Amino acid sequence: MTSIYECSKEELTSYRLEQLWHGLWSEALSLEEITTIPKSLRADLRQFFPESLRVVNDVESDHGATRKWVFALEDGETIETVLMRYDDRVTVCISSQAGCAMGCTFCATGQAGYSGQLSVGQVVEQVMFATRAAIPARVSNVVFMGMGEPLANYTTTVGVVRRLNEYRGLSARHLTVSTVGVAPAIERLAREGLPLTLAVSLHAANDDTRNDLVPLNRRYPLERLHQACRTWIEQTGRRISFEWALIDGVNDTDTAVSELADYALSLGAHVNLIPLNPTPGYLVRGSSTQRVREFRDALIAHGVNATVRNTRGRSIAAACGQLATVTKKQRRSLPVSAG
């Protein structure tokens, strides 16, 4: 099944092109909502380009500022998308795969395993669905931080970024791709000419600890990842952001501060600290609020640009590392409650 969002403008020339293209990309309308084309044509298009996502759950938290959808795919797999409203922006967090094969021990998606790749259309549809739900506000930022490793679905990820940038008009600087460190793909992405934001899920700055937390580190250890990050900076002129989920007694120690500071400063990277969110398969505690502040302040004292991410959607299992819904009995179901 092909999504209409996978078509180029040239491929849609037989349909009232300008009205259709404007409705789809400029106004982010569904086919049914594009009333500038005849109803009969809309019906024909819907038969030829059926939507690939079906909502099976829709929950909110943070007094409506955070909203999560669980979408069923045509093959029965499920993915999750999160919309977050802030005072100065609206961000949608999208999935690039159904599940994830990276196996990061503290991440619910990684614990549950990999189920399949998403197409360009399935990813773009998440953005457009969230865009319509955000009205009258406008989605300003898209982050590839949902289910999956975006650089393990490289062609789709780049295809989505290009469409959102060229067709939807979103600045590439407002598009963030998160990776656990697929070094060759980072280098390949650096040569694409896309000034997007790259966020590397680091979580440890010594190989022994990172091997435990992020198994891919055994294939691309910190030195190799450092080379890829250096290539990114040299090719794009863009700063790297390191994500660091703080785990009590694991990566929130004074030694961890020094290791991270050395690694980040050598690349001029920004560090985004994330209080660890609870997942059922990883029975450790996130660092205390006080320790998170101390860790941030210690990094700043070392000269590192460091901030703490505001946790959103924890009560609906929509926060970082919590996305994992049952699908084909392969994934663990997380408790979901409105709040």
N, C-alpha and C positions, 0 to 999 in steps of 0.2 A: 504494500500500500504506500502510495506517495503522498506526502503532505504538500499542500499548495505553497507552503513556505520554503520548499526546496526548489521551486521553479525560479528561473531567472525571468527578467522582464521580457526578453525575447521569446521565451517559451510560452508566454501567455498572450501573444499578439493576436490570437484568434478570438479572444474574449474582450469586450469593451475595455481595452487595456488601461487607459489612463484612470478611468473611474475605479476599476478593480484594484489597480496598483495603489492608488491613493488611499482607498478604503482599507486595504490590508496593512500597508506599511506606515503611512502617515497618520491615519486615524486609529490604527490597531483594532479595526472592527472585525467581528466574525462575518462569515459570508452572508448570514441571514440579515445582518445589520447594514449591509452595503445597499442602501435603497436607491442609489444612483444607477444601478443596473437592474434589468427586469427580474421580476420574481421567478419567472420560468428559467431564466439563465442561472439565477442563484441556486435553484433546485438542481439543475443539471450539474453545476459545479460541485455542489455538496455530494452528489452521487459519485462524481469522479474523484473528488478530493475530500473524503470523509475525515473528520477530526480523529486524531490518533490517541487522544487522551480522554478518559472518562472519570469524572470525580466520584470517588467512593468514600471520601471523608473530608470534612471541612471544619476546622476548629480554630478558635481564637484564644489569645492570651494578652497580657499586658494592656488590659482595658481596650482591646480591639486594635492595638498598635501592631500586633504580630498575628499573622494568619497563616495557617499551614493547610495545604491540600495534599491528599493522597490520591494519585491518579492511577487508574488501571490501564495497562497497555492492551493492545490487541491480543497478545499471546498470554494474557493473564498475569504477567508480572506487574509489580507496582513500583512507583517512584514517588518522591515527595518534593514539594516546592514550598518555599517560605517567603512571604511578603512582610517587610518590616518598614514601618513608618517612623521617621524621625522628624525633629523640628525643621531640619534643613535639607532633607532628602528623603526619597523613597527607594528602597533597595529590594530587589528580588533575588533570592538565593536559589539557583537552579541545579538540577541533577544532570550529569552527563552520561551516567551508566545506571543500570538497574543493579543495585548492590555495588560491591567493590572487591577487587582481588588483592588489594595491597596488604590487608591483614593487620593494620595498626591495632595494637592490643587494647587501646583505650577508647576506640571508636566503635559505636554500635553497628554501623554499616560494615566496617571491616571485619568485625566479629562474625557477622552473619553470612558473609561471602558474596561472590559474584554471580549475577544471573544473566547479564547480557548488555550489549552496546545499545545506545540510543542513536537514532538518526538525527540529522540536522533538523528536520521538521518537528520531531518530538521534543527537541530542546527549545526551538524557537516558540513552539506552541505554549510551553510553560511561561515564557516571558510575556507573550501576548495575552494569555489568560489572566496573568497577574496584573498586567497593564490595564485591562478592562476593569478588574476588580478594584484597582486603586483610584479610579475616577471619583472626584474631580482632580485629585492630585496626579502628577505625572511621574512615572517611574524614571528615575535619573541614573540609577546605578544597577548593574547586573553583576553578580558574583558567582563564579563556578565553584561553589563551596558546598553544594548539596551532595547527593549520593555519587560515588564514583571518583576515579582519578581522571581528570580532564585530559591529561597528556597521554593516557593509555587509550583514549578515543580521539586521537590527534586530529584526523581529518574532519570529523564532526565538529570538534571544538573550534578549529580555525574557520570552518564554514559558517558557524553560528556567529562568531565574532565579526567576520566580514559582513554578513547580512545585517546585523544589528548596527554596525557602523555605517555601511553604505546605504542600506535601504531604509532603516528606521531612523538614522541620523543621530544615534547615540555616540558621544565622544568615546574613542578607544580608551582614553584615560579614565573613563568611568566604567570600564569593563575590567574585571579582575579575574584572573585565572589562578586557581590554587593548585599546588602540586606537592606531593610528598618527596619529590626530588628525582624525577625521571631525567637524569642528566642529559642524555643525547637529545631528548625531545625539547628540553629547555634551550639547547643550542640551536636546534632547528627552528624553534619558535622565534628566537632572536633574529633570525634572518628573514622573517616574514614581512617585515616592515610595518608591524602593528604596534603603535605606542601604548599598548595596554599596560595594566598593572599586574606584576607577577608576585604572588604570595607563596612562599615556600614553607610548608609545615615542617619545621625543624625539630622542636621539642627536646632535643639533646644536642650538645656540642662536643661529645666524645663518642667514639664509635661503639664502645661496649654498651653504653646505655641506649644509644640510638638503635643499635641492632635489636634490642629487646622491644623497644617501643614502635619502631618503624622497620619491619623486616626488609624492605627494599634497600635499606642502608648496606646490607651485606653485598648487594650487587653494585651499588653506587655509593661508596663510603664518603665521608665528609670531605676528604681532599678532592675527590672527583666531582662532588657537588659544588665545591668551591670554584673549581675550574669552569663549570657550566654557568655559575652565577656571574663570574667575571666576564665570560663571553657575553652574557645578557647585557650587562652594564655597558660594555664597550660597543656593542652593536646597536643598542637602542638609546643609550644615554638616560635610561630610566632606573630609578632606585629600586632595589629589591626590598620586599617586606618579609620578615620572618615571623611565622606564627609559632607560639610557644604555649601549650596547654600546661598549666602549673599543677603538678602532682605532688602531694605531700610526701616529703622525704625521698623523692625520686629525682626530680629535676628542679627543686626550689631551694637547693642548698647554697651556701656561700661559694663552694667550688663551682657549682653550676653557673652562678653569676659571672665568675671570672672567665670560665670557658666560653660562655655565650658572648660576653663583652669582647673578648679577643676575636672571635669569629665574625661578629657583626661589624666591628670597627674596621676589620681588614677589607670589608666590602662596602663600607658606608651605608649599611642596611638599617632600616627602621625595624623595631621589634614590637610586635603586637602581642601582648600577654593576654591569655584567655584562662580564666578560672575553670578548671576541669569540670565538665558536666557529667552527672552520674549516668552510667550505663549498666545494664544488668550483668554483663559478662566480665566486668573489670572491677574487682572488689577492692579498690583503694579509694582514698579520699582526695578530693581536690584541696589545694592549699587554702589556708584560712584567708579571710579578707585582709587581716593584718599582714600576713606573710606576703600576699600579692603586692600590697603597697610597699613593703620593705624591699621586695625583689625589684620592683620598678625603680624605686629611689636609688637602689644600689647600682642598677644599670646606668641611670642618669648620671650618678656620681662618677662612673667610669667614662662618661662622655657619649653614651649611646642614646639615640633618640628612641624612647620607649613609651608606650601608652598601654592602657588596660582596656580591653574590649568590654563594652556594656553587654552583659548576657541577656539575650532575648529568647522567649519562647520555651523556657525550661519546663513549665507546667504542662505543655502539650507535646513534649519530646521533639521540639523544633530547634533546639539550640545546637551549637557546634558539636558534632560527634554523636548526636542522638538519633539521626534519621535512620530508621530501620523498621519496615512494616512487613507483616507476614505476606508471603507470596509463594505459591506452589509448595507450601510447607517447608521452604528452605530458609526463611528468615524469621527471626525472633520478633514476636509482637510486643511492642512497648505500650505501657499504659497511657491512655490519652484521656484527658479531661479538659473541659472548657474552663477558662479562668481569666 
